[in-house]
Amino acid sequence: TCGSVDDGKSTLIGRLLYDTKAILADTLGALAATSQRRGLSVMDLSLLTDGLQAEREQGITIDVAYRYFSTGTRNYIIADAPGHEQYTRNMVTAASTANLAIILVDARKGVLTQTRRHSYLARLVGIPHLVVAVNKMDLVDYDQAVFERIQAEYLDFAARLGIGEVRFIPLSALTGEMVVERGERLGWYDGPTLLEILETTPAAHTEQPEAFRFPVQYVCRPRDAANPALHDYRGFMGRVEAGEIAVGDPVTVLPSGFETRIKDIQIGGVSQSKAIHEQSVTLRLEDEIDISRGDLLVRTGEAPEAIREIDACVCWLAETPLSPARHYLLRHTTREVRARVADIKHRLDVNTLERGPAIQLRMNDIARLTLKLAQPIFADPYVVNRATGAFILIDESTNNTVGAGMIKQAEHLPHWRQAVTQWAGDCGQSRESH
């Protein structure tokens, strides 16, 4: 959920949780007591997400608050993103793994600068589904003309920004109209409720075929003197970031380029016939291959190209400005390489959405960069795969995460075999010895 300050994001989440019976009795009691102490006649549902003391005192959301609930049909994770401009990095954090964005608009105020900013950020990080919820309809007497005016204004802005499919819904988070139940005051709206939209939106990884991507997190080599059979056990643990794989399927290991087949797939020590996206599994291979953390397993014939120079959109997260003169660690999936900024193409003004020159980046700045890498990585464009198209930048001296990036384009090496040769040469060894 995102939008301008006081558009009702936290209240909307509270209403969703309340009306879907996802709040425990003791939590309801605490909310009622807190609301009463504040002199409120009704329960303040925003307190369910505004957990920080500073947020409660100011009545705003600062950090990203995550809440979980289930309707019996689906399980949901809701991220309540802050509305203030100085917390743009928190908004990017919340949006980076989202599959749908609810952009709230106050019916009294219409489309504001922050509405446009968050819409752009949602598009930037690749959220495929946008829902514009015109909230506080109770404060404009549920006027249809107000809703239609805001819808037309937003569509005009969305067309200029290149935003495609957008759904609109009038509602009142305070009274619950069109959130879970339809209510009685918005009879002129014949579309689905907000929950019905959430229940029918396609889930992540289901709208188009995806290539198999499995970054290796850990090599499992158990040692048990009482069980000598384990001495030959070698499992490669990680998460299937995209696609699926089955026992017997051919795979290629990158960067080495060795090919083999899947011998076994295990989850919690229990063998499975296949693994699908977002499952954390252990893969066992038919051949003994030297594989370590940071390597990438792909289906043979579906390998991404090796890249050593990337064109990326980066959100700067640190208080210390980005310096083109410094080197940073770039972590892509489970692989880390050194990187330097070759060029800052432009910096985006999140208020006007205009592009301008820059020689450095400060906290919350968003810019288009060219990065040169010390060793190749195997990446997909972010629009194709959000997991293998994203990375973070780490300060080598403090180990702090200072930037989050999305790969737009890449300067490919002619083939991954050439990348391996060049990488081996950088290390002062031959490809064969590698």
Steps between C-alpha positions, in 0.01 A plus 500: 500500500631843409390856438524842657511576872166450681332332205406214733744222415538369854125525563430306181729216607338501843157479338610208279633313803194584711236407243676176402506398870882495506542686832527316830269592788778632726629724217149639449477572871829688499393703195169591662676611819756712313229661287297582811800663667534724197139609533383323184144374475594220258791259492811638325588214264817677377670401827526144368782604266641820652708309752787742567452741788608793281234403245225489760601836641505668157213303349709404196674189366882513496628144471360228275243304699426147385179319590390148413148367457311224326153486349485124464556545125838672511773605739603866490795712609413869509773764512389840632739745332572847647356798318762767567753593232795452738407131532519421128750222576244334728243516221745332259571232761131426542429496127798288393328166569136603451274355232223758538497862619202674657549871440270698727359839404312726741167577333515857636849575363521303176828401330795655685875514443554201728236305308699555182828422676383169640336404171831559325691300763250213471556496124876533547531190718281296268178452698274345234161595646385844620175578682408864562276511807316831537466506878294711742196499274296547819645853528372602153155347553585202276481728193545310173613817317796538740612143433472539122695828505787340694495198269529721190779706658701191591453336159635813331810487721539122456492532121785754507702277730443185296303317769281236342217316672353677806185413695298756696277453802314744729503409868507615861756328719344658807149363446600193297303583184637298202797361696377153593124561499322709237305714748196703405629845400684426175222339300603687184827300492439153354860375500666257743594584860865545589522150648342351186769671291771357728349153483487491118828673406748251346768389745869561445683270252170383343440742213775391262753215465826558688849361455633291791732695729659347811774700677700271730495622860676215678678173419387229740772242581395325826756315710371221721737226619205279590361520147773453238243525218476873565866544407402496132205735546532831317192722485465852365260707704317814395173646377344456159472863395313429177371214289492136602718190477438127524711193572686400183497847344830623348661801672805718440717641778616859462765633475682168441265392220496133605185308408331227701155379603288523814537182704278588797296789638449523875295719731573440866676176413198362311544431130273679253435445130537869415561846643317820405555873545559633853563156649813458712646163404812285491605382155723196445672451165598190307863610455763617748550866409685767693221741595505768767286780640434763235478256210179488297318188381287544187323266265733405216433725203344778711814661642516880524796675347801602709524872561774725634336836438142575595258784444288522814255716688624545857335634816762633742425388858792631704562830674853503355475617136597276210849575377599401144861484620428210738455129448198318638402137544216401272294208630295335228295203628766317709801622302719796597731694267677834527347783301566864422278771359608574143236764433197669658274547200238705679329549833122495531315776684230297677282810535494614137609165346751697292854379431810705571880462515673388821854441623394312815191353666359577842260298713165433326637609159410286199729499198599310187857368531752305300693256719815311404567169676826328590358157409199406290157426639218310330195722510165553333345843437283600796186508285558132419598373843481713814727266700788465254454854369550669839804565715617693805813708548703455819756732656819294530618683811180479706313210336191724491253469214522837325308451176235286331500458125299363209678391184355667191751396235828315496811504286527129429819313438472295179444180696532372854803288403688819410395646835647199680826537306523870582408440865766230531755732343414769755576248773835408346408144409392303198140400433600133532648546847188697603 
